[in-house]
């Protein structure tokens, strides 16, 4: 699968509701940086039920 943002191969793919999206590591890190400064990351943690040790 190809990255959603560029022509590189996707390192991470996510599927929800039949829609599959892939991103390369660089674009994944950029998106993670974008959401880390917002409430979006906390909402994502709640959705995925992620607990930090």
Buried (B, 14 or more C-beta within 10 A) or exposed (E): EEBBBEEBEBBEEEEEEEEEEBBBEEBBEEEEEEEEEEEEBEEEEEEEEEEEE
